[in-house]
Amino acid sequence: MVRCALGELAVRWPDIVSHSNPVARARTLLSAYIRTQRPVPPPLSDCPPLQYDALVLNCLLDCSSTAAAEVMGQDPSKIRYLVCSAPSQSRTAARRLRPSR
């Protein structure tokens, strides 16, 4: 899946680098690709894609708001808001995610 995801980014590279926020654009494309390859479990499936990514980075991977913001091309305050405003069931579900094998 990683090789295919990177291939998707390579194909769309001109779109990414011409975007006003290339990091955010690349993350959006990558996130969309991964969501099509692996279904998102409930209650995370109710979260908007940006909130889902913030929850995974913060709750599962234990990234700080600042680190998650850098990866996502967002402001740290937006990441904090996305995580704090998510239902507690979504935060718990994000902590329980494990890679499929």
C-alpha positions, 0 to 999 in steps of 0.5 A: 500500500505504501508504494502505491500511495507514494505513486499517487503522490508522484503522479499528482506532484505538479498539483501538490507543489503548485498548491498554496500549502503543499504539505496540506495538499499532499496529506489530503491526497495521501489520506484520501488514498488510504481511506479508499484502501482500508475502511475506517472503523466506526465511530471514526468513520463519522469524523471528517478526514482532517479530524480523523488524521489529527486523532490518529496522529495525536491519540494513536501515534502520540504526536504533539499538536505541534508535530501533528500540525507540521505533518498536516500543514495546519496550525497547532491550535487547529489540531488541538481543536480537532482532537478536543472537539471529537467525541470521546468514543472517536478518541478511544477508537483512534487509540485502539487502531492497529495496522492491518497485516 
